[in-house]
Amino acid sequence: MFPESIQRNIHNFQTVLEKRSVEGHILYALKANKSAVAADVSANAGIGLDASSLAELRHGLAHGAPGSRIGITGPIKDARLLSLAALHGCLVTIDALSELISFKNLLNRLDASAQPRILLRWRPASQDTSRFGMPKAELDECLQLLASSPRLKLEGFSFHLGGYSIEERAQGIVYLAAALERARNAGFSCTKLNIGGGMTVSYLEAGTWREFLTKNAPELFHSGRTFADFYPYHTDFPGHQFLARLLDWPLSHGGTVAEMLRYKRLCLLLEPGRSLLDQAGITLFRVRGMKRSNHGHGIVTVEGSSFSLSEQWFNSEFLPDPLLLKAPGNTQREPVLACVSGSTCLEQDMVSWRKIAWEATPEPGDLLVYANTAGYQMDSNESAFHHNPIPEKIAVFQTPRGVVWVRDNEFSSLDMADGLHPGGQHV
């Protein structure tokens, strides 16, 4: 993990908001990576955290984020998560009327000092098959219940759209801005509008991505594997540029999204995960060896499994080519076309189904380096299958004494300024 990359991405998002004089808060989506590095850097940078489980909330609190800067999202949440969130003053996103009723009843068992702050999650008609959020009629029922529930403080509304459309997000902001205005007129003091995440990362050059899409065919993959879709591995507006494009989006009645937010005095909440981790991590696999398939291409077997490259979870493929680092003494330089398999006994355990054109033959002891895997790749599905240990993370960063690495669970942002961690090592 590379904490300085996370710091840079946070700064870039904050700059976009500041340049447009938009009040906004960034909440790093903890689900994107379980590392201590990401939580610690985010908390120390003064941004918030987005937690979707009791364990994530405890993780965020342990790394220094106050409850007032933690948002609680996800489907219907259990009583333990809701009670801890209420006691710490977290901002809880309510996903259904039934959840709001349960939360209200739960308050009777909590100390009177617990004054929960909530958002109501809207489900737009364009995503009516989604299992998340509420249609307008259910939102209205929630407002009626909240009108007689003084301990539940409504602070705004939220949505989290599938896909990566900037225009749909702009339309969603306009819709919820109107909903906020109606709620204000009904007596609620609410200003927050949470638009979730989905701000894209660009992994490939435009030409490389276009070439792949043009040539994509089953014969490019081991066993003729096909995939229904892929992440958009190239985008013209990655990360903070996505946010800038969204805030500058022109509205049909005139002005831009940013101007509307300023005029209506609304606070924009963001939950970036992948985009806050852009270039913040790599995954290393050590090569065990290579065999030839019956179809002539190679199959490189590595120590580890596809559980450490989680795009397979989405029935898709992580497309950026890994780098091959030759071990000392390994001399084979013959090019080879080969896919990459994990070391488990599962036929489907393929780290890369695609047949990759290697400039040199991978040999035992070599390393395969998959770049930019911090966001939703390296640990979303990690497993101790076969009793193998969970892969260990380390943090690598610059200090006044040089480049240092420490184990992830020993990392502190203070180390980056102070120099060598007691348990750290110079690179």
Order of alpha helices (4+ residues) and beta strands (2+ residues): alpha-beta-alpha-beta-alpha-beta-alpha-beta-alpha-beta-alpha-beta-alpha-beta-alpha-alpha-alpha-beta-beta-beta-beta-beta-beta-beta-beta-beta-alpha-beta
